Amino acid sequence: MPLAAATGTHQLVVQTSFLGDTVLTTPLITELAKRGPVNVVVTPASAPLLARNPDINELFVYDKRGADGGLRGFRRLAQQLRAPEPREGAAPAVAYLAQRSVRSGALALAAGYTERVGFEGSAGQTLYSKRVPYREDRHHAERLWRLAFPDRDAGAKVDALDTREVPAPRLYPGDAERAAVDALLGGERDDRELIALAPGSVWATKRWPYYAELAKALATRFRIAIIGGLGDRSEAASIANFSGAQGVVDGTASLSLLASAELIGRVKLMVTNDSAPQHLASAMGTPTVTIFGPTVEDFGFGPLAPHSISLGIDALACRPCHHHGPPHCPLGHWRCMRELGVDAVALAVDEVLSAC
């Protein structure tokens, strides 16, 4: 289906990276929606996160490693995304490449987008018509948002955009997600404040190993909710069993991504690794205690909700060792996680709660 033509401005955002990146792309989508309809291309995993987003005209799912794999799938999607033929006096069709890959740039080119905006230094930059500096000193949500302003003077000593407020990431759970969380929480009375733990990560070295011990330390004062996917189900059970906590809410087995965001939006605070749940919390305005091991907040993927705290062993010379988090510690000791104890995290929990 072609892009809507409500204003003559045809805009496409391509973001086929990780879940967290999709969440952090929502400020860019919000900005572009002020100018006209915005279509978005995402992976099957990320698509549910953008359900009901009022700033999106149409959502296209690109199963690049499955049904849409190979040249045939690429061509099929390019045809679906096809930009209108250029007309004299009409605004150009613009694609914003939030992922820095050759494939994203090639997709926009094949779909007929005369303007293709992406980051300098990207693998696909030769396919871009305009390049935006990749600001290492900015949060990734802001870096992505800055794609909406490719014509600024990049050489200016004072960036005019520095004085503008970046829209916050946003997700939009609906009635179905609220009902799912209501059912999970149950009707029994529990006067303890609800806090969440998110022990998972697709990157093994980013998983802090002491969530069960933390849950045990907090269980007398708080009701615990576990956030994660099906792959985190056994970890959630282990946390509940070890801690002996009563009324543990296991959100790993039954909740969709957007329902998980709804649950996160209801808790007082969440303790999480440097992983997707942290970005869900940013979008829902929930404070976090975020644990950084092989990565650091300076990479631009830290929490955005007010009163959040980031923790890490700053004295280790080997940090950071990887942009995402390697499968195994390169030095074999994994001190960045092992030496961050339960007491330090529990203290940070109290600090955040006292500020809320």
Secondary structure, 3 states (H helix, E strand, C coil): CCCCCCCCCCEEEECCCCHHHHHHCHHHHHHHHCCCCEEEEECCCCHHHHCCCCCCCEEEECCCCCCCCHHHHHHHHHHHCCCCCCCCCCCCCEEEECCCCHHHHHHHHHCCCCEEEEECCCCCHHHCCEEECCCCCCCHHHHHHHHHCCCCCCCCCCCHHHHCCCCCCCCCCCHHHHHHHHHHHCCCCCCCEEEEEECCCCCHHHCCCCHHHHHHHHCCCEEEEECCCHHHHHHHHHHHHHHCCCCCEECCCCCCHHHHHHHHHHCCEEEEECCHHHHHHHHHCCCEEEECCCCCHHHCCCCCCCCCEEECCCCCCCCCCCCCCCCCCCCCCCHHHHCCCHHHHHHHHHHHHHHC
